[in-house]
Amino acid sequence: MKKLKKVLLGLLSIIMAVSLAACSKSSTSKEKKDYTPKSLTVAFVPSQAANKLEARAKPMEKMLSKKLGIPVHVTMSIDYTTVVEAMKSRKVDVGFLPPDGYVLAHKQGAADVLLQALRFGIKQPGGQNTKNLVDSYRAEILVKKGSKIKSWKQLKGKKIAVQTPTSSAGYVFPVAELEEKGLNVLKDSKLVTVTGHDQAVLDVLNGDTDAAFVFEDARNLVKGDVPDIMNRVVPIYFTKPIPNDTISVRSDMSPAFKKKLAKAFIEIGKSKEGHEMIASLYTHQGYVPVKDSDFNVVRKYDKIIEKEEDNK
């Protein structure tokens, strides 16, 4: 009888331990889904000179803080991979990520998409804005006017200014589409990584590179300093549409706070001061809800890049 009692007590202990572990796990899981920031850290990556972007982004701290009722800190990161890692380690709550940056973050369980940016459409030639708001844009390949390079076919062996590998317009889409056409620029051209699409435009203008992969129409970023840039640097290729940039959030953020945050960003985009700020940051004109499945085209292009890098 004593032996049976010991066995039953042992089984009871095991059951209680498993039950407690399950409860603990359930509690942890619940906590991960209910993260509500007491202060908010928002990360940007320069698409232009970092000092200019940081100065233009600073007003967002005050605007968001007023709407959310918590302190907000805006920070600059050197590239999108850094932002993804910071979100993964829970050091950054909100990231302004391009499509590829978001896809990478979501794949790693670091972020969920909250909103997508709206931009004015671009009319070519001349790279001027239209009055239509669109949820996609294109990448373009630029060369110096008068260059012997007239087609993407002539980029073999040439020096090309690009952004980091998580930049949709500055890397992924041009590289993937040229691969589909039969040109492996990773192997057959010299890619030079630069910081900012404005720098890529200037590198072409100054003859530091033969071409550049940038978003359409990045030439406007330097028009203030180089008024005739549209005549001196010209596009020779445009990619298919790319989903616009995202505002992405930590994957453990609570649904209630996500809703509050989305409302705040949308309202900021509609206000006069807020609209001027976001337009100066990334030429954003406002924000709208978006689904993860809207970025499947990006995943397709990422697979092309992965295959190309394996064959490099």
Secondary structure, 3 states (H helix, E strand, C coil): CHHHHHHHHHHHHHHHHHHHHHHHHHHHHHHHHCECCCCEEEEECCCCCHHHHHHHHCHHHHHHHHHHCCCEEEEECCCHHHHHHHHHCCCCCEEEECHHHHHHHHHCCCEEEEEEEEEEEEECCCCEEEEEEECEECEEEEEECCCCCCCHHHHCCCEEEECCCCCHHHHHHHHHHHHHHCCCHHHHCEEEECCCHHHHHHHHHCCCCCEEEEECCHHHHHCCCCCCHHHHEEEEEECCCEECCEEEEECCECHHHHHHHHHHHHHHHHCHHHHHHHHHHHCCCEEEECCHHHHHHHHHHHHHHHHHHHCC
